[in-house]
Amino acid sequence: MSYRRPYIESSVFIAWIIRETEERYRNVQSIIDAASTGRFPIVTATWTIAEVHKRKRFSPNVLTEKQSEDILPYFREDYIDLVEIDRSVAERAHALCREFLPDGKRRALSPGDAVHIAAAEKFPECDVILSYDPDLLKLEYTKIPIKEPEFVPAVEPAPSEETSQPRLWNGGENQKG
């Protein structure tokens, strides 16, 4: 899997920092590794910084002090583009909440999830919204795909000319063979 500019919402960061499952941790870590090496930027909202204080949606359990201390510095990394929650994002989130009202078959879109979608829409290059939130994953929203994170394989560096040919030992001097 490869992303161009994924938007990562808070459930993904939480699953990663608490190591919710090994698979989720591995998938998210692979995305962070790829972003940190310049393969693509990660997009998230400033709202995410506030939202990652707890473990799960509607959970009274908060992250431990250590988990909170560990996760906050990631939002300062150069490979993370933060979307400010300004009036335009807030108004778009409001419109999304009105568009996705409960209808007897589905829950209403929460204001927090609407903020994530509106923030992702601010980046036209955003190709996916990554989430582990089951309600968000079920949402019939079609502008940007909403998916669970997938593993991003590491890219092997291309061999340089120096390392692409075997070296021969010749009287104390390395020579290309």
Backbone as a ProteinNet text record, in pm:
[ID]
protein_1_A
[PRIMARY]
MSYRRPYIESSVFIAWIIRETEERYRNVQSIIDAASTGRFPIVTATWTIAEVHKRKRFSPNVLTEKQSEDILPYFREDYIDLVEIDRSVAERAHALCREFLPDGKRRALSPGDAVHIAAAEKFPECDVILSYDPDLLKLEYTKIPIKEPEFVPAVEPAPSEETSQPRLWNGGENQKG
[TERTIARY]
84.3	0	88.6	45.1	115.2	11.6	45	-42.5	27	-51.9	5.5	5.5	-106.9	-120.6	-234.7	-208.5	-316.6	-351.1	-479.3	-526.6	-541.6	-482	-492	-572.5	-682.5	-764.1	-721.4	-775	-723.7	-726.7	-825.6	-831.1	-707.7	-649	-529.4	-409.3	-393.2	-282.6	-297.5	-419.4	-443	-409.9	-456.7	-427.9	-277.4	-205.9	-60.9	8.3	-26.6	44.9	15.7	-105.5	-136.1	-107.8	-63.3	-38.8	-163.7	-273.8	-403.9	-398.2	-340.3	-306.8	-171.7	-103	26.5	10.9	-95.2	-116.3	-141	-225.8	-253.1	-127	-54	70	165.7	183	274.8	232.7	103.2	54	77.3	41.9	58.3	206.6	286.8	430.6	489.8	445.1	497.5	461.7	344.8	302.7	387.5	407.9	490.8	634.2	686.8	822.8	833.8	735.4	737.5	729.5	644.1	630.9	759.1	818.8	938.9	1059.1	1055	1163.2	1129.6	1019.8	986.5	906.3	853	775.4	642.6	583.3	459.5	439.5	362.3	329.7	203.3	189.5	67.5	-9.1	-140.2	-225	-312.5	-328.8	-423.8	-463.9	-566.1	-615.1	-556.6	-549.2	-507.9	-603.2	-725.8	-826.5	-777.4	-701.7	-650.2	-563.8	-486.5	-398.6	-480.8	-595.4	-682.3	-750.4	-788	-867.2	-788.1	-658.1	-581.1	-553.8	-622.5	-602.1	-666.1	-759	-832.4	-805	-843.7	-815.6	-914	-1037.5	-1139.3	-1252.4	-1324.8	-1443.2	-1537	-1589	-1682.3	-1618.7	-1487.5	-1421.5	-1380.7	-1400.4	-1352.9	-1202.7	-1141.7	-999.2	-916.1	-825.4	-736.1	-602.6	-521.6	-387.4	-310.6	-213.6	-127.5	-47.3	8	91.8	206.4	269	379.8	333	218.4	165.9	135.7	79	49.3	177.8	277.6	406.4	472.9	454.9	517.4	451.2	320.1	250.7	254.6	250.1	241.2	355.7	480.5	587.9	571.3	501	482.1	407.3	322.9	246.2	331.9	456.9	550.9	645.3	635.8	725.9	699	805.1	794	707.9	698.7	622.9	473.3	430.1	287.1	237.5	141.8	76.8	-46.2	-47.9	-162.3	-260.6	-386.9	-493.8	-552.9	-546.6	-607	-759.2	-824.4	-971	-1020.5	-1040.2	-1086.9	-1237.5	-1289.7	-1433.6	-1479.1	-1399.7	-1441.8	-1448.9	-1353.4	-1355.6	-1475	-1497.4	-1609.1	-1743.5	-1758.9	-1885.4	-1905	-1796.7	-1808.1	-1844.2	-1783.6	-1816.6	-1963.6	-2012.6	-2155.1	-2242.4	-2206.4	-2282.9	-2278.8	-2164.1	-2153.3	-2241.7	-2246	-2333.9	-2479.6	-2517.4	-2655.6	-2681.7	-2579.9	-2595	-2607.3	-2537	-2534.5	-2605.8	-2735.1	-2819.7	-2859.1	-2897	-2940.8	-3068.9	-3080.3	-3199.2	-3263.3	-3232.8	-3287.7	-3198.5	-3112.9	-3019.3	-2876.1	-2849.1	-2712.5	-2715.3	-2602.2	-2585	-2558.7	-2578.5	-2543.3	-2391.2	-2342.6	-2200.8	-2168.4	-2070.3	-2034.6	-1964.1	-1977	-1907.5	-1755.7	-1696.3	-1551.9	-1513.4	-1589.7	-1561.4	-1585.1	-1685.7	-1711.9	-1594.8	-1535.5	-1417.8	-1303.7	-1283	-1177.1	-1201.9	-1323.8	-1354.5	-1336	-1387.7	-1375.2	-1227.8	-1148.2	-1004.9	-936.3	-972	-914	-950.7	-1071	-1115.2	-1035.4	-972.7	-891.9	-769.5	-726	-611.1	-661.9	-667.8	-719	-639.2	-512.1	-428.3	-451.2	-529.5	-554.7	-627.5	-564.4	-620.1	-698.2	-689.1	-759.8	-767.4	-874.1	-885.7	-866.3	-764.8	-736.1	-798.1	-871.2	-945.7	-963.2	-976.2	-1019	-1156	-1217.9	-1348.6	-1456	-1526	-1622.3	-1734.9	-1780.6	-1887	-1837.7	-1717.9	-1661.6	-1635.6	-1588.8	-1562.3	-1690.7	-1804.7	-1933.2	-2000.9	-1950.7	-2015	-2018.3	-2131	-2146.5	-2104	-1980.2	-1919.2	-1831.4	-1843.9	-1777.7	-1668.8	-1651.9	-1553.8	-1409.2	-1377.2	-1244	-1269.2	-1204	-1225.4	-1185.2	-1262.9	-1231.9	-1200.7	-1076.3	-1030.6	-945.8	-931	-835.5	-695.1	-598.5	-460.2	-409.2	-330	-266.3	-115.2	-48	97	162.5	262.4	339.8	479.2	514.3	646.2	757.6	868.3	985	1040.4	1096.3	1157.8	1307.6	1359.8	1504.2	1573.7	1681.6	1754.2	1815	1817.4	1877.7	2027.2	2083.6	2227.7	2305.8	2407.4	2492.4	2592.7	2661.6	2760.2	2868.6	2902.4	3007.7	2967.3	2840.4	2798.8	2736.9	2716.1	2649.5	2744.5	2875.3	2971.9	3049	3082.8	3158.1	3296.5	3346.1	3480.8	3575.8	3692.1	3795	3908.8	3958.7	4073.8	4198.5	4281.9	4399.3	4517.3	4592.7	4715.7	4692.5	4584.8	4561.7	4479.1	4442.4	4359.8	4228.2	4119.8	3991.6	3980.6	3940.9	3921.8	3787.7	3729.4	3607.1	3643.5	3564.2	3595.5	3514.6
-117.6	0	123.7	221	349.2	460	562.7	678.5	798.9	896.9	1022.6	1127.4	1139.8	1237.5	1190.5	1093.7	1041.7	1137.3	1144.3	1214.8	1108.3	1131.2	1035	1097.7	1031	1084.5	1019.5	1068.8	1037.1	888.9	812	670.8	593.9	637.9	572.2	603	729.7	765.3	696	687.1	621.6	472.9	406.1	263	239.2	331.4	318.7	338	443.9	474.5	373.3	316.7	217.3	75.3	61.4	-71.2	-158.3	-104	-169.6	-315.3	-338.6	-474.2	-463.3	-573.4	-570.3	-532.1	-581.3	-548.5	-399.3	-342.5	-198.8	-117.7	-155.7	-86.2	-92.2	-209.9	-230.3	-148.3	-147.9	-72.2	77.5	129.8	273.2	309.6	226.6	255.4	259.6	171.4	170.8	300	354.3	481.4	595.7	597.2	701.5	692	570.6	552.7	605.8	572.9	619.2	772	829.5	976	1041.6	983.9	1044.7	1038.2	950	943.6	1020.1	1095.9	1184	1123.8	1004.2	942.7	1012.2	1062.2	1139.4	1210.3	1319.2	1383.8	1322.5	1335	1296.6	1425.3	1419.3	1533.3	1496.3	1588.5	1573.4	1712.4	1720	1849	1880.7	2008.3	2047.8	1987.6	1963.7	1899.3	1763.2	1692	1559.9	1567	1673.4	1687.9	1684.3	1750.4	1748.8	1613.7	1553.7	1430.8	1307.6	1307.9	1187.7	1171.9	1241.7	1227.1	1100.7	1043	927.2	805.2	690.6	565.9	535.8	545.5	507.9	608.7	615.1	698.7	656.1	750.8	730.2	655.7	640.6	569.7	668.2	631.2	718	702	600.9	574.9	672.8	739.2	831.5	762.9	819.6	768.1	785.7	700.4	719.6	848	898.8	1019.4	996.6	879.7	847	841	777.5	771	910.7	994.2	1131.2	1208.2	1193.7	1259.2	1207.9	1080.1	1019.8	1062.4	1081.9	1109.2	1256.2	1346.9	1488.9	1538.9	1498.4	1546.9	1509.5	1401.8	1362.8	1469.1	1544.4	1647.5	1769	1770	1878	1838.1	1716	1666.8	1736.8	1756.7	1824.3	1748.3	1617.5	1537.5	1534.4	1604.9	1613.5	1753.9	1762.9	1889.8	1904.1	2007	2030.6	2126.6	2089.5	2175.7	2249.7	2380.9	2463	2454.5	2448.2	2443.6	2588.1	2642.9	2779.7	2780	2896.8	2909.5	2824.6	2822	2746	2596.1	2544.5	2402.3	2375.8	2464.4	2446.6	2451	2543	2551.2	2429.2	2379.2	2257.9	2138.5	2130.3	2022.2	2029.7	2149.7	2169.2	2115.1	2150.3	2103.6	1951	1892.1	1745.8	1680.9	1739	1685.5	1690.9	1796.8	1809.9	1709.7	1682.5	1587.9	1444.4	1410.6	1273.3	1263.3	1292.2	1279.7	1133.7	1094.1	954.2	930.3	811	780.8	648.2	598.2	470	353.1	369.6	264.1	298.7	424.3	466.5	574.2	584.7	690.1	823.1	928.7	1060	1072.8	1152.5	1183.1	1272.3	1233.4	1313.3	1440.9	1548.2	1672.2	1652.3	1572.1	1547.6	1478.5	1378.1	1309.4	1402.6	1488.3	1585.7	1683.7	1722.5	1809.7	1739.8	1611.3	1537.9	1536.6	1509	1506.2	1644.3	1747.7	1884.4	1925.4	1886	1917.6	1845.5	1719.8	1645.1	1709	1759.8	1824.6	1951.4	2011.8	2132.7	2104.8	1978.8	1939.8	1864.3	1927.8	1858.4	1733.3	1729.4	1613.1	1497.5	1517.8	1412.9	1297	1179.4	1067.7	967.9	977.7	882.9	940.1	905.7	933.7	799.4	790.6	665.6	670.1	562.5	559	415.7	401.3	274.9	290.7	405.2	433.1	361	261.9	184.2	268.3	370.8	455.6	536.3	587	664.3	574.4	453	359.4	318.3	319.5	281.9	398.1	518.9	637.9	632.4	665.7	665	800.1	832.2	956.1	920.4	992	947.7	1041.1	1158	1251.9	1204	1151.7	1096.3	959	854.4	722.2	722.9	653.1	635.6	488	459.4	321.1	299.2	172.2	137.3	147.5	184.2	191.7	56.2	60	-60.4	-46.8	-159.5	-162.1	-100.2	-15.1	44.6	-16.5	-98.4	-162	-58.3	-87.4	-0.5	-9.8	97.5	99.9	80.8	-17.2	-40.9	68.4	126	227.2	166.1	244.5	197.4	180.8	74.6	54.9	165.6	215	316	245.3	322.2	263.2	191.9	251.2	192.9	57.7	40.6	-85	-182.6	-138.3	-226.5	-329.9	-306	-401.5	-463.6	-589.6	-652.2	-588.9	-586.4	-535.1	-653.8	-639	-742.6	-689.1	-774	-736.9	-761.6	-657.2	-672.9	-600.5	-673.5	-617.4	-497.4	-497.7	-388.3	-275.3	-282	-176.8	-239.3	-169.9	-215.2	-167.1	-254.1	-216.6	-271.3	-198.1	-251.3	-366	-472.1	-589.1	-602.5
0	0	0	-73.9	-73.8	-66.2	5.4	18.2	-43.3	-86.1	-134.5	-23.8	45.6	153.8	243	330.8	414.9	529.2	557.6	676.9	785.2	901.5	1010.6	1123.1	1158.8	1268.9	1400.2	1508.7	1642.3	1678.9	1633.8	1673.2	1626.9	1516.8	1463.5	1552.5	1589.4	1678.6	1814.1	1864.1	1993.5	1984.7	1879.8	1862.8	1856.5	1794.9	1781.8	1917.2	1989.3	2113.8	2224.4	2225.9	2330.2	2283.3	2157.7	2098.6	2114.2	2062.7	2074.7	2030.2	1914.6	1868.5	1798.8	1785.7	1717.3	1570.8	1505.7	1364.2	1346.2	1429.1	1418.3	1446.6	1549.1	1580.8	1461.4	1404.5	1291.6	1170	1139.8	1024.7	1042.3	1159.1	1183	1187.2	1253.4	1258.7	1118.1	1030	892.7	819.9	847.6	786.3	841.1	970.9	1032.5	981.5	970.1	917.5	774	691.2	552.1	545.7	627.3	628.7	679.7	782.3	840.5	746.6	647.5	548.8	421.9	424.1	312.7	200.3	218.4	109.9	87.8	193.6	184.5	318.1	317.8	445.4	504.6	633.9	704.7	733.6	719	750.2	869.2	961.1	1070.5	1117.2	1197.2	1246.5	1382.9	1414.2	1548.7	1651.6	1612.5	1697.9	1746.8	1663.7	1699.3	1824.8	1838.4	1954.3	2083.4	2083.8	2201.7	2218.2	2106.4	2111.4	2156.2	2141.4	2174.1	2323.9	2408	2553	2610	2536.5	2588.3	2503.3	2552.6	2482.2	2370.1	2395	2297.1	2302.8	2194.8	2191.8	2304.8	2376.2	2488.4	2605.3	2605.9	2715	2823.6	2949.4	3056.9	3079.3	3016.3	3034.9	2953.3	3019.4	2950.7	2926.8	2837.3	2818.6	2948.8	2969.9	3086.6	3065.9	3172.3	3161.7	3063.4	3069.7	2979	2833.8	2808.2	2671	2618.6	2702.3	2661.6	2631.3	2716.1	2692.8	2565	2536	2418	2287.4	2289	2162.8	2122	2215.2	2179.7	2091.5	2113.6	2026	1878.6	1849.2	1708.6	1628.4	1694.6	1623.8	1589.1	1632.9	1598.7	1485.4	1439.6	1335.1	1201.9	1124.9	994.8	895.2	909.8	813.6	844.4	948.5	979.9	948.4	857.1	823.2	910.7	993.1	1081.6	1016.8	1017.9	967.8	1087.1	1082.1	1187.5	1175.8	1289.4	1289	1293.4	1175.5	1162.5	1132.7	1105.2	1079.7	961.4	854	735.2	764.7	841.6	878.4	969.8	1065.7	1159.2	1086.4	992.8	917.8	828.8	768.9	687.2	775.2	894	987.6	1027	1050.1	1082.5	968.7	844.9	728.6	717.9	744.7	740.6	846.9	966	1072	1027.6	958.8	908.4	795.3	715.4	603.7	652.3	760.4	809.4	944.1	941.5	1059.8	1078.2	1199.1	1217	1138.3	1083.4	1004	1043.7	1160.4	1204	1169.9	1067.4	1028.5	1067.8	1083.7	1115.9	1223.5	1291.7	1391.5	1321.1	1393.3	1340.9	1336.8	1245	1240.3	1359.6	1437.7	1554.5	1509.7	1587.1	1550.7	1538	1626.4	1616.9	1487.2	1447.2	1320.7	1202	1212.1	1106.6	1093.3	1205.5	1201.1	1127.3	1152.6	1082.2	931.5	890.7	747.4	685.9	751.7	700.1	690.6	788.2	785.5	669.2	646.3	534.3	400.9	391.5	267.8	236.9	336.6	314.8	228.4	223.6	142.2	20.3	-95.5	-214.5	-250.2	-211.2	-242.5	-146.1	-42.8	55.9	-12.8	-12.7	-88.9	-4.3	129.8	215.1	356.6	426.7	569.5	639.2	724.2	794.4	932.9	965.8	1091.5	1138.7	1270.6	1330.3	1396.1	1380.1	1438.8	1356.8	1415.7	1336.9	1277.3	1348.8	1294.1	1174.9	1183.4	1072.8	952.3	977	867.2	793.7	863.3	801.8	730.6	751	695.7	543.2	486.2	340.7	283.7	304.7	258.6	139.6	28.7	-93.8	-147	-89	-144.1	-125.4	-7.5	21.9	85.6	38.3	100.2	248.1	329.3	471.6	490.5	533.1	541.4	665.6	701.9	806.2	748.4	831	782.7	735.5	630.3	578.4	591.8	597.8	611.2	488.1	511.2	403.2	408	309.1	311.9	300.6	364.6	354.3	212.7	166.9	34.7	53.4	-16.8	-9.7	-89	-34.1	-110.1	-235.6	-342.2	-466.1	-443.7	-497.6	-477.5	-547.2	-479.5	-541.1	-630.4	-712.1	-801.7	-720.7	-605.8	-522.7	-467	-432.2	-370.3	-468.4	-592.9	-687.4	-747.7	-738.8	-791.5	-676.2	-688.4	-579.1	-566.2	-444.8	-419.3	-402.4	-457.2	-445.3	-359.6	-275.7	-193.8	-276.7	-292.5	-377.5	-313.5	-238.4	-180.8	-92	-15.9	78	20	-108.8	-168.6	-215.7	-188.9	-241.4	-383.2	-472.7	-612.5	-658	-751.6	-812.2	-900.7	-897	-976.3	-1096.8
[MASK]
+++++++++++++++++++++++++++++++++++++++++++++++++++++++++++++++++++++++++++++++++++++++++++++++++++++++++++++++++++++++++++++++++++++++++++++++++++++++++++++++++++++++++++++++++

